[in-house]
């Protein structure tokens, strides 16, 4: 078991939005770093024994959120691994099959027992011009039928603690927005406990497509474009909502390299997101080989990412998008080598991620205290090494100790923080 999971108590679900609306907190008010994985086909693809293996492994690696389809139209659905279909003779969205949903209930409860929240998609619409989702069934059910489906879902899951709703999926929802809003209205007749976010087409901000109904509690970024540009746009979006990186390149797809998977995750947390979702193929649809993929490079890298940010007060980080702290060596904003940096609101910590090694310039006057403790953190191994202490009265250049991507961590030396990536009392979850 990783030290992250071993030393972090389980969150008190369901989650709430923090008072400053920048991150999430659990039922005890503890900041919650959304550290997730795409496990879309979990309910339909795996037996209970297989699901136990997956959930135990991810909990041990510090995963606290998984994205899952409640009902799956294609991929490994619509029947689950026991042959149970989600709906009976009454048709889709009309007559739930108790055997199917009893298994879904079991999976969600087992996730909760592992300390994992389920970002649950009850009405995945699917990519345009495909049969991947429920768009035709939504249209056939009509507004009234979608409202009734929302009531069924809300009635069944209102008492579950570890749920966050993900409405829609991979498609521009505007042609069926009346249906979507009716579904959420029906859901909320019975479930006022859980937060809602939404999933539209890539590059389309959910706040613009789903915002009219007033039910969108948190935002998310879904892009295959220039990731930091979209993240910062969502950080500055009004009204302010917590947001997370819901989707970009998945490991094992899109010709994504290991550094691409790392940089989009680090970019997210340093551009103001309250978390990020990692994806891997074959894991997301549990194709053959998913068991071996549990130990993939990306999976290990995400353990290191979480360990780093939870060793510092990540929930106080503000993006350095005006480049007032890191002033040199920034890379190309429209490219893949952009340096992202953030500083805590009290000036006690700066974290900067560079996708490729180079000398950077930091204005140390932006860090509080009289001396700065500097560290280099290797995102590939999770190890840290001290880089010295320096006075805070001027700017200084820093060069990483090797090739590849690196993270520079600068702390007010009086805080007494230990090496980045190790628990030291400088942070909550």
C-alpha positions, -999 to +999 in steps of 0.1 A: +000+000+000+013+035-008+021+058+020-005+082+006-034+059+011-021+044+043-018+077+061-049+095+048-082+089+066-112+082+044-132+113+033-166+120+048-188+119+018-208+135+002-187+164-008-195+201-007-181+232-024-156+252-003-166+286+010-143+303-015-157+281-043-123+271-055-121+235-043-142+208-027-144+198+010-157+167+027-184+165+054-158+174+080-147+205+060-114+189+051-101+200+016-106+172-009-081+169-038-100+151-065-076+124-076-094+103-101-094+076-128-117+068-157-133+034-150-163+039-172-172+002-177-167-009-141-203-017-133-210-037-165-176-053-173-164-068-141-176-095-117-177-087-080-144-104-075-127-085-103-143-052-090-129-059-056-094-063-071-096-031-090-110-010-062-085-023-036-056-015-059-068+020-067-075+027-031-040+016-022-027+040-048-046+070-034-073+072-060-104+088-044-127+092-074-136+070-103-157+079-134-183+051-140-214+047-162-244+037-143-259+023-175-237+016-205-252+015-240-222+001-259-186-008-250-191-036-224-229-030-220-257-029-219-258-062-199-234-066-170-210-095-166-238-116-151-260-111-181-284-087-164-298-059-187-305-025-171-341-024-184-370-048-187-397-052-213-410-016-206-380-002-226-350+019-219-353+045-191-387+031-182-385-002-163-353-008-143-342-044-139-337-050-102-309-076-107-289-051-127-292-023-103-286-044-073-252-052-087-246-015-095-255-007-059-230-033-047-202-018-068-209+017-056-210+006-019-178-013-023-161+018-037-173+037-007-159+011+017-126+017+000-129+054+005-136+061-032-162+084-046-181+074-078-185+102-104-216+085-117-229+090-152-266+080-153-274+092-188-243+090-211-252+105-244-222+093-265-201+108-293-220+123-322-227+100-351-221+069-330-243+044-311-221+047-280-247+065-258-283+068-250-292+098-272-318+080-292-334+066-261-334+101-245-352+115-275-377+086-276-385+089-239-392+126-243-390+153-216-415+135-193-398+102-196-364+117-188-379+134-158-393+101-146-359+084-151-343+112-130-369+104-102-360+067-103-323+074-101-327+100-074-350+078-053-326+049-055-293+067-048-301+097-026-290+078+005-256+067-009-229+089+004-201+085-021-217+098-053-210+129-074-233+131-105-219+134-140-247+144-164-244+139-201-213+125-218-191+133-249-218+151-269-231+186-274-263+185-253-281+214-268-305+194-290-317+176-259-312+202-232-349+202-222-346+164-217-314+168-196-328+196-174-359+175-169-338+145-158-319+166-133-352+181-120-365+146-114-333+136-098-333+165-074-369+159-063-353+130-043-316+138-041-305+172-027-273+158-012-250+153-041-232+177-062-236+178-100-212+184-128-217+178-166-200+162-195-203+177-230-184+175-262-146+181-261-137+218-262-172+228-251-173+242-215-201+226-195-209+260-180-219+273-214-240+243-224-255+231-192-255+263-171-291+275-178-308+251-154-289+264-123-280+229-112-243+229-122-223+228-090-188+223-104-172+228-137-147+207-156-122+209-184-124+184-213-099+192-241-075+177-266-063+211-274-039+234-256-045+221-221-032+250-199-051+276-220-084+258-214-076+252-177-068+289-171-099+300-190-120+278-167-102+291-136-112+326-146-147+317-156-176+336-139-194+327-118-166+310-099-170+272-095-146+245-085-133+227-116-112+197-125-096+182-155-121+156-166-105+145-197-076+148-221-052+122-235-055+087-220-025+065-214-025+039-241-045+061-265-039+092-287-002+082-290+002+098-256+037+097-241+044+093-204+054+129-201+022+140-218+001+122-192+022+138-164+022+173-178-016+175-183-021+164-146+005+188-132-008+216-155-043+210-140-033+214-104-011+244-110-037+262-132-063+262-104-081+229-108-093+211-077-083+178-091-078+157-123-089+124-138-063+100-152-073+076-180-058+044-193-067+020-220-073-009-213-085+001-178-113+024-187-133-003-205-116-032-188-103-049-220-080-078-217-048-068-200-064-044-175-049-062-146-014-057-158-022-021-166-028-014-129+009-010-126+014+012-157+038+041-158+009+065-156-006+048-126+027+051-107+032+087-118-002+096-105+008+082-071+038+106-071+016+135-082-008+131-053+020+126-028+036+158-038+005+180-037-008+166-005+025+173+012+019+210+008-013+232+013-024+226-023-059+241-016-042+276-012-024+275-045-031+303-069-020+301-106+010+323-114-006+330-148+008+366-148+043+352-144+051+373-114+069+345-095+085+325-123+097+351-147+121+332-170+122+299-187+085+297-192+084+279-225+056+282-251+021+288-239+006+274-271+029+244-271+037+214-251+066+228-231+048+254-211+060+259-175+031+261-150+036+275-116+014+284-086+020+301-052+000+297-020-021+327-011+001+334+019+033+332-001+046+302+019+051+278-010+057+279-048+054+249-070+066+250-107+064+221-132+086+221-163+080+195-190+116+197-201+147+206-181+160+241-184+172+270-162+143+291-149+142+324-131+122+329-099+115+362-081+121+351-045+107+383-031+073+368-038+079+342-011+073+352+025+100+349+052+136+358+049+149+325+036+137+300+010+142+262+012+144+248-024+137+213-035+137+194-068+110+167-071+113+140-098+077+133-111+089+100-126+102+085-094+085+105-066+119+113-050+130+147-038+164+163-032+173+195-015+185+224-036+197+247-008+185+277+011+186+312-002+176+347+009+143+361-004+155+395-013+161+390-051+156+369-081+175+337-086+181+311-114+174+274-108+185+245-130+172+209-124+197+181-116+190+161-148+171+158-181+134+153-185+105+169-166+110+183-131+091+201-103+107+229-084+093+234-049+102+265-029+091+269+008+094+296+034+122+279+053+106+286+087+076+263+079+098+233+085+082+213+057+099+180+049+108+168+014+080+172-012+060+140-015+064+129+021+037+135+048+049+164+070+019+183+084+019+209+057-013+199+042-047+182+045-060+159+018 
